[in-house]
């Protein structure tokens, strides 16, 4: 169940922070609408790693698609194109 509090609860910052745990975020509202989310740092780090992995996989799929659609060039042609 989401832990939702009005942003005015930040007056007692310690109480709000103590409610933030791994897998249990705190959502702060302003005038009844979501304004801020507080998340455990370990959980955030893991989410960022997952996002980076997802982006990497997406780029790999683009590369594979490019190879299938456009083909590849020989190492000699690449050296010539790069001027090596």
Biotite code that builds the C-alpha atoms (Angstrom):
import biotite.structure as struc

atoms = struc.array([
    struc.Atom([0.000, 0.000, 0.000], chain_id="A", res_id=1, res_name="UNK", atom_name="CA", element="C"),
    struc.Atom([1.462, 3.389, -0.947], chain_id="A", res_id=2, res_name="UNK", atom_name="CA", element="C"),
    struc.Atom([2.569, 5.657, 1.859], chain_id="A", res_id=3, res_name="UNK", atom_name="CA", element="C"),
    struc.Atom([0.958, 9.005, 0.980], chain_id="A", res_id=4, res_name="UNK", atom_name="CA", element="C"),
    struc.Atom([1.370, 12.102, 3.155], chain_id="A", res_id=5, res_name="UNK", atom_name="CA", element="C"),
    struc.Atom([0.660, 15.792, 2.712], chain_id="A", res_id=6, res_name="UNK", atom_name="CA", element="C"),
    struc.Atom([3.782, 17.834, 2.017], chain_id="A", res_id=7, res_name="UNK", atom_name="CA", element="C"),
    struc.Atom([3.142, 19.729, 5.260], chain_id="A", res_id=8, res_name="UNK", atom_name="CA", element="C"),
    struc.Atom([4.385, 16.583, 7.052], chain_id="A", res_id=9, res_name="UNK", atom_name="CA", element="C"),
    struc.Atom([7.898, 17.702, 6.093], chain_id="A", res_id=10, res_name="UNK", atom_name="CA", element="C"),
    struc.Atom([7.748, 19.981, 9.129], chain_id="A", res_id=11, res_name="UNK", atom_name="CA", element="C"),
    struc.Atom([8.571, 16.779, 10.950], chain_id="A", res_id=12, res_name="UNK", atom_name="CA", element="C"),
    struc.Atom([11.240, 15.657, 8.486], chain_id="A", res_id=13, res_name="UNK", atom_name="CA", element="C"),
    struc.Atom([12.496, 12.808, 10.672], chain_id="A", res_id=14, res_name="UNK", atom_name="CA", element="C"),
    struc.Atom([9.047, 11.205, 10.820], chain_id="A", res_id=15, res_name="UNK", atom_name="CA", element="C"),
    struc.Atom([8.755, 11.292, 7.022], chain_id="A", res_id=16, res_name="UNK", atom_name="CA", element="C"),
    struc.Atom([12.284, 9.958, 6.429], chain_id="A", res_id=17, res_name="UNK", atom_name="CA", element="C"),
    struc.Atom([11.737, 7.120, 8.896], chain_id="A", res_id=18, res_name="UNK", atom_name="CA", element="C"),
    struc.Atom([8.834, 5.948, 6.708], chain_id="A", res_id=19, res_name="UNK", atom_name="CA", element="C"),
    struc.Atom([11.103, 5.606, 3.646], chain_id="A", res_id=20, res_name="UNK", atom_name="CA", element="C"),
    struc.Atom([12.336, 2.047, 3.393], chain_id="A", res_id=21, res_name="UNK", atom_name="CA", element="C"),
    struc.Atom([13.468, -0.268, 0.622], chain_id="A", res_id=22, res_name="UNK", atom_name="CA", element="C"),
    struc.Atom([10.337, -1.093, -1.359], chain_id="A", res_id=23, res_name="UNK", atom_name="CA", element="C"),
    struc.Atom([8.285, 1.441, 0.587], chain_id="A", res_id=24, res_name="UNK", atom_name="CA", element="C"),
    struc.Atom([8.397, 4.898, -0.932], chain_id="A", res_id=25, res_name="UNK", atom_name="CA", element="C"),
    struc.Atom([6.765, 7.962, 0.528], chain_id="A", res_id=26, res_name="UNK", atom_name="CA", element="C"),
    struc.Atom([4.654, 10.119, -1.773], chain_id="A", res_id=27, res_name="UNK", atom_name="CA", element="C"),
    struc.Atom([4.085, 13.706, -0.686], chain_id="A", res_id=28, res_name="UNK", atom_name="CA", element="C"),
    struc.Atom([1.062, 15.600, -1.948], chain_id="A", res_id=29, res_name="UNK", atom_name="CA", element="C"),
    struc.Atom([0.345, 19.285, -2.328], chain_id="A", res_id=30, res_name="UNK", atom_name="CA", element="C"),
    struc.Atom([-3.308, 20.278, -2.451], chain_id="A", res_id=31, res_name="UNK", atom_name="CA", element="C"),
    struc.Atom([-4.217, 16.625, -2.909], chain_id="A", res_id=32, res_name="UNK", atom_name="CA", element="C"),
    struc.Atom([-1.978, 16.080, -5.945], chain_id="A", res_id=33, res_name="UNK", atom_name="CA", element="C"),
    struc.Atom([1.288, 14.139, -6.093], chain_id="A", res_id=34, res_name="UNK", atom_name="CA", element="C"),
    struc.Atom([4.270, 16.461, -5.744], chain_id="A", res_id=35, res_name="UNK", atom_name="CA", element="C"),
    struc.Atom([7.322, 14.561, -4.456], chain_id="A", res_id=36, res_name="UNK", atom_name="CA", element="C"),
    struc.Atom([8.371, 10.935, -4.084], chain_id="A", res_id=37, res_name="UNK", atom_name="CA", element="C"),
    struc.Atom([10.990, 9.850, -1.561], chain_id="A", res_id=38, res_name="UNK", atom_name="CA", element="C"),
    struc.Atom([12.797, 6.584, -2.243], chain_id="A", res_id=39, res_name="UNK", atom_name="CA", element="C"),
    struc.Atom([15.451, 4.541, -0.466], chain_id="A", res_id=40, res_name="UNK", atom_name="CA", element="C"),
    struc.Atom([18.916, 5.165, -1.986], chain_id="A", res_id=41, res_name="UNK", atom_name="CA", element="C"),
    struc.Atom([19.690, 1.455, -2.452], chain_id="A", res_id=42, res_name="UNK", atom_name="CA", element="C"),
    struc.Atom([16.416, 1.009, -4.325], chain_id="A", res_id=43, res_name="UNK", atom_name="CA", element="C"),
    struc.Atom([17.188, 4.055, -6.481], chain_id="A", res_id=44, res_name="UNK", atom_name="CA", element="C"),
    struc.Atom([20.661, 2.718, -7.323], chain_id="A", res_id=45, res_name="UNK", atom_name="CA", element="C"),
    struc.Atom([19.169, -0.609, -8.386], chain_id="A", res_id=46, res_name="UNK", atom_name="CA", element="C"),
    struc.Atom([16.562, 1.135, -10.535], chain_id="A", res_id=47, res_name="UNK", atom_name="CA", element="C"),
    struc.Atom([19.268, 3.195, -12.244], chain_id="A", res_id=48, res_name="UNK", atom_name="CA", element="C"),
    struc.Atom([21.305, 0.052, -12.954], chain_id="A", res_id=49, res_name="UNK", atom_name="CA", element="C"),
    struc.Atom([18.238, -1.634, -14.451], chain_id="A", res_id=50, res_name="UNK", atom_name="CA", element="C"),
    struc.Atom([17.559, 1.428, -16.594], chain_id="A", res_id=51, res_name="UNK", atom_name="CA", element="C"),
    struc.Atom([21.173, 1.491, -17.820], chain_id="A", res_id=52, res_name="UNK", atom_name="CA", element="C"),
    struc.Atom([20.944, -2.216, -18.682], chain_id="A", res_id=53, res_name="UNK", atom_name="CA", element="C"),
    struc.Atom([17.680, -1.641, -20.542], chain_id="A", res_id=54, res_name="UNK", atom_name="CA", element="C"),
    struc.Atom([19.245, 1.213, -22.543], chain_id="A", res_id=55, res_name="UNK", atom_name="CA", element="C"),
    struc.Atom([22.285, -0.951, -23.333], chain_id="A", res_id=56, res_name="UNK", atom_name="CA", element="C"),
    struc.Atom([20.057, -3.794, -24.565], chain_id="A", res_id=57, res_name="UNK", atom_name="CA", element="C"),
    struc.Atom([18.081, -1.342, -26.696], chain_id="A", res_id=58, res_name="UNK", atom_name="CA", element="C"),
    struc.Atom([21.278, -0.037, -28.335], chain_id="A", res_id=59, res_name="UNK", atom_name="CA", element="C"),
    struc.Atom([22.473, -3.605, -28.954], chain_id="A", res_id=60, res_name="UNK", atom_name="CA", element="C"),
    struc.Atom([19.166, -4.437, -30.641], chain_id="A", res_id=61, res_name="UNK", atom_name="CA", element="C"),
    struc.Atom([19.510, -1.334, -32.836], chain_id="A", res_id=62, res_name="UNK", atom_name="CA", element="C"),
    struc.Atom([23.000, -2.472, -33.830], chain_id="A", res_id=63, res_name="UNK", atom_name="CA", element="C"),
    struc.Atom([21.822, -5.980, -34.624], chain_id="A", res_id=64, res_name="UNK", atom_name="CA", element="C"),
    struc.Atom([18.951, -4.592, -36.701], chain_id="A", res_id=65, res_name="UNK", atom_name="CA", element="C"),
    struc.Atom([21.379, -2.332, -38.565], chain_id="A", res_id=66, res_name="UNK", atom_name="CA", element="C"),
    struc.Atom([23.641, -5.292, -39.369], chain_id="A", res_id=67, res_name="UNK", atom_name="CA", element="C"),
    struc.Atom([20.702, -7.311, -40.671], chain_id="A", res_id=68, res_name="UNK", atom_name="CA", element="C"),
    struc.Atom([19.297, -4.451, -42.751], chain_id="A", res_id=69, res_name="UNK", atom_name="CA", element="C"),
    struc.Atom([22.465, -2.743, -43.957], chain_id="A", res_id=70, res_name="UNK", atom_name="CA", element="C"),
    struc.Atom([25.078, -5.450, -43.615], chain_id="A", res_id=71, res_name="UNK", atom_name="CA", element="C"),
    struc.Atom([28.658, -4.937, -42.524], chain_id="A", res_id=72, res_name="UNK", atom_name="CA", element="C"),
    struc.Atom([31.898, -3.788, -44.112], chain_id="A", res_id=73, res_name="UNK", atom_name="CA", element="C"),
    struc.Atom([35.272, -5.486, -44.148], chain_id="A", res_id=74, res_name="UNK", atom_name="CA", element="C"),
    struc.Atom([38.038, -4.432, -41.810], chain_id="A", res_id=75, res_name="UNK", atom_name="CA", element="C"),
    struc.Atom([40.030, -3.189, -44.805], chain_id="A", res_id=76, res_name="UNK", atom_name="CA", element="C"),
    struc.Atom([37.146, -0.967, -45.947], chain_id="A", res_id=77, res_name="UNK", atom_name="CA", element="C"),
    struc.Atom([36.771, 0.339, -42.393], chain_id="A", res_id=78, res_name="UNK", atom_name="CA", element="C"),
    struc.Atom([40.476, 1.189, -42.168], chain_id="A", res_id=79, res_name="UNK", atom_name="CA", element="C"),
    struc.Atom([40.246, 2.988, -45.497], chain_id="A", res_id=80, res_name="UNK", atom_name="CA", element="C"),
    struc.Atom([37.151, 4.916, -44.384], chain_id="A", res_id=81, res_name="UNK", atom_name="CA", element="C"),
    struc.Atom([38.849, 5.921, -41.128], chain_id="A", res_id=82, res_name="UNK", atom_name="CA", element="C"),
    struc.Atom([42.111, 6.747, -42.898], chain_id="A", res_id=83, res_name="UNK", atom_name="CA", element="C"),
    struc.Atom([44.182, 4.311, -40.892], chain_id="A", res_id=84, res_name="UNK", atom_name="CA", element="C"),
])
